[in-house]
Amino acid sequence: MSTIKNTNLPPSVKIGYRTLRLEKLSKVKSQCHAGICKWHDGLLLLAAHKDTQELAATILHELFHAIFCGFSSRKELTEEQEEQAADILSNGLGAVIRDNPELIAWLVHELEGGDEGDE
């Protein structure tokens, strides 16, 4: 495995207590999958993508799998239901992020604590 060659893409992502490394998916597996979440191994494996928009969509999709794995017992959803939920949420949130940069900046600011103490 090797890191993704995109100068703006961080090498890892933190989700709760876990840090997941972003790495290339092997050519054999990438023929079947755009990405694979390996929560217990601390990895998000990503196939080569035609463009960064497709890569971003795949990362969002795999992040939802990581969230399901890290924040639920994974017994609530079947594998098919989880896949469908990851598709719906990644496509929807991707559109919200793309179309509402001011809202995203505000959310990040407020989730970091906003202007606490600036009264």
Buried (B, 14 or more C-beta within 10 A) or exposed (E): EEEBEEEEBEEBBEBEEBEBBBBBBEEEEBEEEBBBBBBEEEBBBBBEBEEEEEBBBBBBBBBBBBBBBBEEEBEEBEEEEBBEBBEEBBEEBBEEBEEEEEEBEEEEEEEEEEEEEEE
